[in-house]
Amino acid sequence: MDITNAEWRKSSRSSEQGDACVEVALASGLVGVRDSKDPSGPKLILNPSDFRNLANVLKNL
């Protein structure tokens, strides 16, 4: 998946201080997740269903 031109946005659940920020992007029908402090670093690429499942699991931690 080419996410070079994806528009990343900071998660609404990220810390206000900016120390725990996650960004997400939609591209080619998939969801990308990355650390906002390391935008050129590794990215997690999920289909929308798996992203929803991951988000639900994390909400319940």
mmCIF file of the N, C-alpha and C atoms, coordinates in Angstrom:
data_MODEL
# 
_entry.id   MODEL 
# 
loop_
_atom_site.group_PDB 
_atom_site.id 
_atom_site.type_symbol 
_atom_site.label_atom_id 
_atom_site.label_alt_id 
_atom_site.label_comp_id 
_atom_site.label_asym_id 
_atom_site.label_entity_id 
_atom_site.label_seq_id 
_atom_site.pdbx_PDB_ins_code 
_atom_site.Cartn_x 
_atom_site.Cartn_y 
_atom_site.Cartn_z 
_atom_site.occupancy 
_atom_site.B_iso_or_equiv 
_atom_site.pdbx_formal_charge 
_atom_site.auth_seq_id 
_atom_site.auth_comp_id 
_atom_site.auth_asym_id 
_atom_site.auth_atom_id 
_atom_site.pdbx_PDB_model_num 
ATOM 1   N N  . MET A 1 1  ? 0.850   -1.192 0.000  1.00 0.00 ? 1  MET A N  1 
ATOM 2   C CA . MET A 1 1  ? 0.000   0.000  0.000  1.00 0.00 ? 1  MET A CA 1 
ATOM 3   C C  . MET A 1 1  ? 0.877   1.231  0.000  1.00 0.00 ? 1  MET A C  1 
ATOM 4   N N  . ASP A 1 2  ? 0.607   2.133  -0.903 1.00 0.00 ? 2  ASP A N  1 
ATOM 5   C CA . ASP A 1 2  ? 1.346   3.394  -0.978 1.00 0.00 ? 2  ASP A CA 1 
ATOM 6   C C  . ASP A 1 2  ? 0.622   4.434  -0.139 1.00 0.00 ? 2  ASP A C  1 
ATOM 7   N N  . ILE A 1 3  ? 1.241   4.841  0.960  1.00 0.00 ? 3  ILE A N  1 
ATOM 8   C CA . ILE A 1 3  ? 0.633   5.852  1.838  1.00 0.00 ? 3  ILE A CA 1 
ATOM 9   C C  . ILE A 1 3  ? 1.425   7.160  1.806  1.00 0.00 ? 3  ILE A C  1 
ATOM 10  N N  . THR A 1 4  ? 2.235   7.319  0.766  1.00 0.00 ? 4  THR A N  1 
ATOM 11  C CA . THR A 1 4  ? 3.072   8.508  0.629  1.00 0.00 ? 4  THR A CA 1 
ATOM 12  C C  . THR A 1 4  ? 2.257   9.792  0.708  1.00 0.00 ? 4  THR A C  1 
ATOM 13  N N  . ASN A 1 5  ? 1.111   9.817  0.040  1.00 0.00 ? 5  ASN A N  1 
ATOM 14  C CA . ASN A 1 5  ? 0.294   11.039 -0.005 1.00 0.00 ? 5  ASN A CA 1 
ATOM 15  C C  . ASN A 1 5  ? -0.899  10.998 0.932  1.00 0.00 ? 5  ASN A C  1 
ATOM 16  N N  . ALA A 1 6  ? -0.907  10.060 1.856  1.00 0.00 ? 6  ALA A N  1 
ATOM 17  C CA . ALA A 1 6  ? -2.022  9.957  2.797  1.00 0.00 ? 6  ALA A CA 1 
ATOM 18  C C  . ALA A 1 6  ? -2.080  11.198 3.677  1.00 0.00 ? 6  ALA A C  1 
ATOM 19  N N  . GLU A 1 7  ? -3.288  11.614 4.021  1.00 0.00 ? 7  GLU A N  1 
ATOM 20  C CA . GLU A 1 7  ? -3.472  12.749 4.929  1.00 0.00 ? 7  GLU A CA 1 
ATOM 21  C C  . GLU A 1 7  ? -3.621  12.205 6.342  1.00 0.00 ? 7  GLU A C  1 
ATOM 22  N N  . TRP A 1 8  ? -2.595  12.410 7.139  1.00 0.00 ? 8  TRP A N  1 
ATOM 23  C CA . TRP A 1 8  ? -2.577  11.915 8.516  1.00 0.00 ? 8  TRP A CA 1 
ATOM 24  C C  . TRP A 1 8  ? -3.241  12.924 9.426  1.00 0.00 ? 8  TRP A C  1 
ATOM 25  N N  . ARG A 1 9  ? -3.962  12.424 10.417 1.00 0.00 ? 9  ARG A N  1 
ATOM 26  C CA . ARG A 1 9  ? -4.566  13.319 11.420 1.00 0.00 ? 9  ARG A CA 1 
ATOM 27  C C  . ARG A 1 9  ? -4.337  12.725 12.801 1.00 0.00 ? 9  ARG A C  1 
ATOM 28  N N  . LYS A 1 10 ? -4.185  13.598 13.743 1.00 0.00 ? 10 LYS A N  1 
ATOM 29  C CA . LYS A 1 10 ? -3.946  13.160 15.112 1.00 0.00 ? 10 LYS A CA 1 
ATOM 30  C C  . LYS A 1 10 ? -5.229  12.607 15.710 1.00 0.00 ? 10 LYS A C  1 
ATOM 31  N N  . SER A 1 11 ? -5.107  11.518 16.405 1.00 0.00 ? 11 SER A N  1 
ATOM 32  C CA . SER A 1 11 ? -6.260  10.912 17.062 1.00 0.00 ? 11 SER A CA 1 
ATOM 33  C C  . SER A 1 11 ? -6.842  11.876 18.085 1.00 0.00 ? 11 SER A C  1 
ATOM 34  N N  . SER A 1 12 ? -8.156  11.891 18.180 1.00 0.00 ? 12 SER A N  1 
ATOM 35  C CA . SER A 1 12 ? -8.808  12.761 19.170 1.00 0.00 ? 12 SER A CA 1 
ATOM 36  C C  . SER A 1 12 ? -8.522  12.291 20.592 1.00 0.00 ? 12 SER A C  1 
ATOM 37  N N  . ARG A 1 13 ? -8.036  11.062 20.766 1.00 0.00 ? 13 ARG A N  1 
ATOM 38  C CA . ARG A 1 13 ? -7.728  10.519 22.084 1.00 0.00 ? 13 ARG A CA 1 
ATOM 39  C C  . ARG A 1 13 ? -6.271  10.717 22.473 1.00 0.00 ? 13 ARG A C  1 
ATOM 40  N N  . SER A 1 14 ? -5.489  11.383 21.617 1.00 0.00 ? 14 SER A N  1 
ATOM 41  C CA . SER A 1 14 ? -4.085  11.611 21.934 1.00 0.00 ? 14 SER A CA 1 
ATOM 42  C C  . SER A 1 14 ? -3.955  12.609 23.066 1.00 0.00 ? 14 SER A C  1 
ATOM 43  N N  . SER A 1 15 ? -2.863  12.525 23.765 1.00 0.00 ? 15 SER A N  1 
ATOM 44  C CA . SER A 1 15 ? -2.595  13.391 24.902 1.00 0.00 ? 15 SER A CA 1 
ATOM 45  C C  . SER A 1 15 ? -2.536  14.853 24.486 1.00 0.00 ? 15 SER A C  1 
ATOM 46  N N  . GLU A 1 16 ? -3.089  15.724 25.300 1.00 0.00 ? 16 GLU A N  1 
ATOM 47  C CA . GLU A 1 16 ? -3.052  17.165 25.044 1.00 0.00 ? 16 GLU A CA 1 
ATOM 48  C C  . GLU A 1 16 ? -1.624  17.705 25.083 1.00 0.00 ? 16 GLU A C  1 
ATOM 49  N N  . GLN A 1 17 ? -0.749  17.087 25.869 1.00 0.00 ? 17 GLN A N  1 
ATOM 50  C CA . GLN A 1 17 ? 0.635   17.532 25.982 1.00 0.00 ? 17 GLN A CA 1 
ATOM 51  C C  . GLN A 1 17 ? 1.469   17.100 24.783 1.00 0.00 ? 17 GLN A C  1 
ATOM 52  N N  . GLY A 1 18 ? 0.940   16.232 23.935 1.00 0.00 ? 18 GLY A N  1 
ATOM 53  C CA . GLY A 1 18 ? 1.652   15.817 22.748 1.00 0.00 ? 18 GLY A CA 1 
ATOM 54  C C  . GLY A 1 18 ? 2.651   14.710 22.986 1.00 0.00 ? 18 GLY A C  1 
ATOM 55  N N  . ASP A 1 19 ? 2.653   14.113 24.184 1.00 0.00 ? 19 ASP A N  1 
ATOM 56  C CA . ASP A 1 19 ? 3.655   13.094 24.475 1.00 0.00 ? 19 ASP A CA 1 
ATOM 57  C C  . ASP A 1 19 ? 3.189   11.686 24.138 1.00 0.00 ? 19 ASP A C  1 
ATOM 58  N N  . ALA A 1 20 ? 1.944   11.498 23.801 1.00 0.00 ? 20 ALA A N  1 
ATOM 59  C CA . ALA A 1 20 ? 1.438   10.165 23.471 1.00 0.00 ? 20 ALA A CA 1 
ATOM 60  C C  . ALA A 1 20 ? 0.494   10.288 22.281 1.00 0.00 ? 20 ALA A C  1 
ATOM 61  N N  . CYS A 1 21 ? 1.018   10.740 21.153 1.00 0.00 ? 21 CYS A N  1 
ATOM 62  C CA . CYS A 1 21 ? 0.169   11.034 20.008 1.00 0.00 ? 21 CYS A CA 1 
ATOM 63  C C  . CYS A 1 21 ? 0.200   9.927  18.967 1.00 0.00 ? 21 CYS A C  1 
ATOM 64  N N  . VAL A 1 22 ? -0.974  9.555  18.539 1.00 0.00 ? 22 VAL A N  1 
ATOM 65  C CA . VAL A 1 22 ? -1.146  8.577  17.476 1.00 0.00 ? 22 VAL A CA 1 
ATOM 66  C C  . VAL A 1 22 ? -1.840  9.293  16.334 1.00 0.00 ? 22 VAL A C  1 
ATOM 67  N N  . GLU A 1 23 ? -1.386  9.029  15.112 1.00 0.00 ? 23 GLU A N  1 
ATOM 68  C CA . GLU A 1 23 ? -2.024  9.591  13.937 1.00 0.00 ? 23 GLU A CA 1 
ATOM 69  C C  . GLU A 1 23 ? -2.601  8.460  13.099 1.00 0.00 ? 23 GLU A C  1 
ATOM 70  N N  . VAL A 1 24 ? -3.699  8.762  12.411 1.00 0.00 ? 24 VAL A N  1 
ATOM 71  C CA . VAL A 1 24 ? -4.334  7.778  11.540 1.00 0.00 ? 24 VAL A CA 1 
ATOM 72  C C  . VAL A 1 24 ? -4.537  8.400  10.164 1.00 0.00 ? 24 VAL A C  1 
ATOM 73  N N  . ALA A 1 25 ? -4.595  7.528  9.146  1.00 0.00 ? 25 ALA A N  1 
ATOM 74  C CA . ALA A 1 25 ? -4.848  7.976  7.778  1.00 0.00 ? 25 ALA A CA 1 
ATOM 75  C C  . ALA A 1 25 ? -5.625  6.899  7.051  1.00 0.00 ? 25 ALA A C  1 
ATOM 76  N N  . LEU A 1 26 ? -6.481  7.332  6.132  1.00 0.00 ? 26 LEU A N  1 
ATOM 77  C CA . LEU A 1 26 ? -7.200  6.408  5.259  1.00 0.00 ? 26 LEU A CA 1 
ATOM 78  C C  . LEU A 1 26 ? -6.559  6.479  3.882  1.00 0.00 ? 26 LEU A C  1 
ATOM 79  N N  . ALA A 1 27 ? -6.265  5.325  3.305  1.00 0.00 ? 27 ALA A N  1 
ATOM 80  C CA . ALA A 1 27 ? -5.692  5.274  1.965  1.00 0.00 ? 27 ALA A CA 1 
ATOM 81  C C  . ALA A 1 27 ? -5.983  3.915  1.353  1.00 0.00 ? 27 ALA A C  1 
ATOM 82  N N  . SER A 1 28 ? -6.437  3.915  0.143  1.00 0.00 ? 28 SER A N  1 
ATOM 83  C CA . SER A 1 28 ? -6.704  2.679  -0.601 1.00 0.00 ? 28 SER A CA 1 
ATOM 84  C C  . SER A 1 28 ? -7.604  1.719  0.164  1.00 0.00 ? 28 SER A C  1 
ATOM 85  N N  . GLY A 1 29 ? -8.565  2.250  0.924  1.00 0.00 ? 29 GLY A N  1 
ATOM 86  C CA . GLY A 1 29 ? -9.493  1.408  1.665  1.00 0.00 ? 29 GLY A CA 1 
ATOM 87  C C  . GLY A 1 29 ? -8.899  0.773  2.897  1.00 0.00 ? 29 GLY A C  1 
ATOM 88  N N  . LEU A 1 30 ? -7.729  1.230  3.322  1.00 0.00 ? 30 LEU A N  1 
ATOM 89  C CA . LEU A 1 30 ? -7.074  0.709  4.523  1.00 0.00 ? 30 LEU A CA 1 
ATOM 90  C C  . LEU A 1 30 ? -6.843  1.841  5.508  1.00 0.00 ? 30 LEU A C  1 
ATOM 91  N N  . VAL A 1 31 ? -6.517  1.491  6.748  1.00 0.00 ? 31 VAL A N  1 
ATOM 92  C CA . VAL A 1 31 ? -6.258  2.471  7.799  1.00 0.00 ? 31 VAL A CA 1 
ATOM 93  C C  . VAL A 1 31 ? -4.797  2.346  8.215  1.00 0.00 ? 31 VAL A C  1 
ATOM 94  N N  . GLY A 1 32 ? -4.087  3.474  8.164  1.00 0.00 ? 32 GLY A N  1 
ATOM 95  C CA . GLY A 1 32 ? -2.706  3.510  8.632  1.00 0.00 ? 32 GLY A CA 1 
ATOM 96  C C  . GLY A 1 32 ? -2.654  4.131  10.015 1.00 0.00 ? 32 GLY A C  1 
ATOM 97  N N  . VAL A 1 33 ? -1.752  3.636  10.850 1.00 0.00 ? 33 VAL A N  1 
ATOM 98  C CA . VAL A 1 33 ? -1.560  4.156  12.204 1.00 0.00 ? 33 VAL A CA 1 
ATOM 99  C C  . VAL A 1 33 ? -0.070  4.383  12.384 1.00 0.00 ? 33 VAL A C  1 
ATOM 100 N N  . ARG A 1 34 ? 0.311   5.536  12.948 1.00 0.00 ? 34 ARG A N  1 
ATOM 101 C CA . ARG A 1 34 ? 1.726   5.831  13.183 1.00 0.00 ? 34 ARG A CA 1 
ATOM 102 C C  . ARG A 1 34 ? 1.894   6.700  14.422 1.00 0.00 ? 34 ARG A C  1 
ATOM 103 N N  . ASP A 1 35 ? 3.117   6.760  14.893 1.00 0.00 ? 35 ASP A N  1 
ATOM 104 C CA . ASP A 1 35 ? 3.497   7.617  16.014 1.00 0.00 ? 35 ASP A CA 1 
ATOM 105 C C  . ASP A 1 35 ? 3.779   9.008  15.457 1.00 0.00 ? 35 ASP A C  1 
ATOM 106 N N  . SER A 1 36 ? 3.088   10.022 15.943 1.00 0.00 ? 36 SER A N  1 
ATOM 107 C CA . SER A 1 36 ? 3.266   11.373 15.408 1.00 0.00 ? 36 SER A CA 1 
ATOM 108 C C  . SER A 1 36 ? 4.668   11.924 15.654 1.00 0.00 ? 36 SER A C  1 
ATOM 109 N N  . LYS A 1 37 ? 5.358   11.391 16.643 1.00 0.00 ? 37 LYS A N  1 
ATOM 110 C CA . LYS A 1 37 ? 6.723   11.868 16.915 1.00 0.00 ? 37 LYS A CA 1 
ATOM 111 C C  . LYS A 1 37 ? 7.741   11.259 15.956 1.00 0.00 ? 37 LYS A C  1 
ATOM 112 N N  . ASP A 1 38 ? 7.339   10.239 15.187 1.00 0.00 ? 38 ASP A N  1 
ATOM 113 C CA . ASP A 1 38 ? 8.231   9.560  14.254 1.00 0.00 ? 38 ASP A CA 1 
ATOM 114 C C  . ASP A 1 38 ? 7.485   9.280  12.952 1.00 0.00 ? 38 ASP A C  1 
ATOM 115 N N  . PRO A 1 39 ? 7.087   10.344 12.222 1.00 0.00 ? 39 PRO A N  1 
ATOM 116 C CA . PRO A 1 39 ? 6.247   10.153 11.041 1.00 0.00 ? 39 PRO A CA 1 
ATOM 117 C C  . PRO A 1 39 ? 6.894   9.325  9.929  1.00 0.00 ? 39 PRO A C  1 
ATOM 118 N N  . SER A 1 40 ? 8.197   9.258  9.876  1.00 0.00 ? 40 SER A N  1 
ATOM 119 C CA . SER A 1 40 ? 8.844   8.441  8.843  1.00 0.00 ? 40 SER A CA 1 
ATOM 120 C C  . SER A 1 40 ? 9.163   7.038  9.355  1.00 0.00 ? 40 SER A C  1 
ATOM 121 N N  . GLY A 1 41 ? 8.797   6.763  10.583 1.00 0.00 ? 41 GLY A N  1 
ATOM 122 C CA . GLY A 1 41 ? 9.049   5.462  11.189 1.00 0.00 ? 41 GLY A CA 1 
ATOM 123 C C  . GLY A 1 41 ? 8.028   4.425  10.756 1.00 0.00 ? 41 GLY A C  1 
ATOM 124 N N  . PRO A 1 42 ? 7.968   3.310  11.472 1.00 0.00 ? 42 PRO A N  1 
ATOM 125 C CA . PRO A 1 42 ? 7.057   2.225  11.089 1.00 0.00 ? 42 PRO A CA 1 
ATOM 126 C C  . PRO A 1 42 ? 5.591   2.635  11.199 1.00 0.00 ? 42 PRO A C  1 
ATOM 127 N N  . LYS A 1 43 ? 4.802   1.997  10.356 1.00 0.00 ? 43 LYS A N  1 
ATOM 128 C CA . LYS A 1 43 ? 3.360   2.245  10.337 1.00 0.00 ? 43 LYS A CA 1 
ATOM 129 C C  . LYS A 1 43 ? 2.630   0.910  10.412 1.00 0.00 ? 43 LYS A C  1 
ATOM 130 N N  . LEU A 1 44 ? 1.521   0.924  11.082 1.00 0.00 ? 44 LEU A N  1 
ATOM 131 C CA . LEU A 1 44 ? 0.653   -0.237 11.165 1.00 0.00 ? 44 LEU A CA 1 
ATOM 132 C C  . LEU A 1 44 ? -0.449  -0.022 10.131 1.00 0.00 ? 44 LEU A C  1 
ATOM 133 N N  . ILE A 1 45 ? -0.624  -0.989 9.219  1.00 0.00 ? 45 ILE A N  1 
ATOM 134 C CA . ILE A 1 45 ? -1.635  -0.887 8.175  1.00 0.00 ? 45 ILE A CA 1 
ATOM 135 C C  . ILE A 1 45 ? -2.685  -1.976 8.418  1.00 0.00 ? 45 ILE A C  1 
ATOM 136 N N  . LEU A 1 46 ? -3.943  -1.555 8.560  1.00 0.00 ? 46 LEU A N  1 
ATOM 137 C CA . LEU A 1 46 ? -5.029  -2.486 8.883  1.00 0.00 ? 46 LEU A CA 1 
ATOM 138 C C  . LEU A 1 46 ? -6.208  -2.279 7.945  1.00 0.00 ? 46 LEU A C  1 
ATOM 139 N N  . ASN A 1 47 ? -7.001  -3.336 7.760  1.00 0.00 ? 47 ASN A N  1 
ATOM 140 C CA . ASN A 1 47 ? -8.270  -3.119 7.067  1.00 0.00 ? 47 ASN A CA 1 
ATOM 141 C C  . ASN A 1 47 ? -9.213  -2.475 8.090  1.00 0.00 ? 47 ASN A C  1 
ATOM 142 N N  . PRO A 1 48 ? -10.265 -1.799 7.646  1.00 0.00 ? 48 PRO A N  1 
ATOM 143 C CA . PRO A 1 48 ? -11.136 -1.079 8.574  1.00 0.00 ? 48 PRO A CA 1 
ATOM 144 C C  . PRO A 1 48 ? -11.719 -1.952 9.684  1.00 0.00 ? 48 PRO A C  1 
ATOM 145 N N  . SER A 1 49 ? -12.082 -3.177 9.374  1.00 0.00 ? 49 SER A N  1 
ATOM 146 C CA . SER A 1 49 ? -12.651 -4.068 10.387 1.00 0.00 ? 49 SER A CA 1 
ATOM 147 C C  . SER A 1 49 ? -11.625 -4.376 11.488 1.00 0.00 ? 49 SER A C  1 
ATOM 148 N N  . ASP A 1 50 ? -10.399 -4.672 11.094 1.00 0.00 ? 50 ASP A N  1 
ATOM 149 C CA . ASP A 1 50 ? -9.358  -4.948 12.089 1.00 0.00 ? 50 ASP A CA 1 
ATOM 150 C C  . ASP A 1 50 ? -9.022  -3.703 12.904 1.00 0.00 ? 50 ASP A C  1 
ATOM 151 N N  . PHE A 1 51 ? -9.076  -2.527 12.259 1.00 0.00 ? 51 PHE A N  1 
ATOM 152 C CA . PHE A 1 51 ? -8.830  -1.285 12.991 1.00 0.00 ? 51 PHE A CA 1 
ATOM 153 C C  . PHE A 1 51 ? -9.902  -1.067 14.059 1.00 0.00 ? 51 PHE A C  1 
ATOM 154 N N  . ARG A 1 52 ? -11.172 -1.286 13.695 1.00 0.00 ? 52 ARG A N  1 
ATOM 155 C CA . ARG A 1 52 ? -12.256 -1.138 14.673 1.00 0.00 ? 52 ARG A CA 1 
ATOM 156 C C  . ARG A 1 52 ? -12.075 -2.116 15.832 1.00 0.00 ? 52 ARG A C  1 
ATOM 157 N N  . ASN A 1 53 ? -11.709 -3.356 15.508 1.00 0.00 ? 53 ASN A N  1 
ATOM 158 C CA . ASN A 1 53 ? -11.477 -4.342 16.570 1.00 0.00 ? 53 ASN A CA 1 
ATOM 159 C C  . ASN A 1 53 ? -10.328 -3.906 17.476 1.00 0.00 ? 53 ASN A C  1 
ATOM 160 N N  . LEU A 1 54 ? -9.234  -3.432 16.904 1.00 0.00 ? 54 LEU A N  1 
ATOM 161 C CA . LEU A 1 54 ? -8.108  -2.963 17.715 1.00 0.00 ? 54 LEU A CA 1 
ATOM 162 C C  . LEU A 1 54 ? -8.531  -1.790 18.592 1.00 0.00 ? 54 LEU A C  1 
ATOM 163 N N  . ALA A 1 55 ? -9.255  -0.838 18.027 1.00 0.00 ? 55 ALA A N  1 
ATOM 164 C CA . ALA A 1 55 ? -9.705  0.323  18.806 1.00 0.00 ? 55 ALA A CA 1 
ATOM 165 C C  . ALA A 1 55 ? -10.594 -0.111 19.967 1.00 0.00 ? 55 ALA A C  1 
ATOM 166 N N  . ASN A 1 56 ? -11.484 -1.052 19.716 1.00 0.00 ? 56 ASN A N  1 
ATOM 167 C CA . ASN A 1 56 ? -12.358 -1.541 20.788 1.00 0.00 ? 56 ASN A CA 1 
ATOM 168 C C  . ASN A 1 56 ? -11.564 -2.236 21.898 1.00 0.00 ? 56 ASN A C  1 
ATOM 169 N N  . VAL A 1 57 ? -10.582 -3.021 21.528 1.00 0.00 ? 57 VAL A N  1 
ATOM 170 C CA . VAL A 1 57 ? -9.741  -3.683 22.533 1.00 0.00 ? 57 VAL A CA 1 
ATOM 171 C C  . VAL A 1 57 ? -8.994  -2.633 23.366 1.00 0.00 ? 57 VAL A C  1 
ATOM 172 N N  . LEU A 1 58 ? -8.427  -1.633 22.703 1.00 0.00 ? 58 LEU A N  1 
ATOM 173 C CA . LEU A 1 58 ? -7.662  -0.618 23.426 1.00 0.00 ? 58 LEU A CA 1 
ATOM 174 C C  . LEU A 1 58 ? -8.550  0.224  24.335 1.00 0.00 ? 58 LEU A C  1 
ATOM 175 N N  . LYS A 1 59 ? -9.779  0.472  23.945 1.00 0.00 ? 59 LYS A N  1 
ATOM 176 C CA . LYS A 1 59 ? -10.709 1.231  24.786 1.00 0.00 ? 59 LYS A CA 1 
ATOM 177 C C  . LYS A 1 59 ? -10.993 0.517  26.086 1.00 0.00 ? 59 LYS A C  1 
ATOM 178 N N  . ASN A 1 60 ? -10.928 -0.800 26.065 1.00 0.00 ? 60 ASN A N  1 
ATOM 179 C CA . ASN A 1 60 ? -11.281 -1.597 27.233 1.00 0.00 ? 60 ASN A CA 1 
ATOM 180 C C  . ASN A 1 60 ? -10.089 -1.966 28.110 1.00 0.00 ? 60 ASN A C  1 
ATOM 181 N N  . LEU A 1 61 ? -8.925  -1.408 27.815 1.00 0.00 ? 61 LEU A N  1 
ATOM 182 C CA . LEU A 1 61 ? -7.754  -1.699 28.659 1.00 0.00 ? 61 LEU A CA 1 
ATOM 183 C C  . LEU A 1 61 ? -7.788  -0.898 29.937 1.00 0.00 ? 61 LEU A C  1 
# 
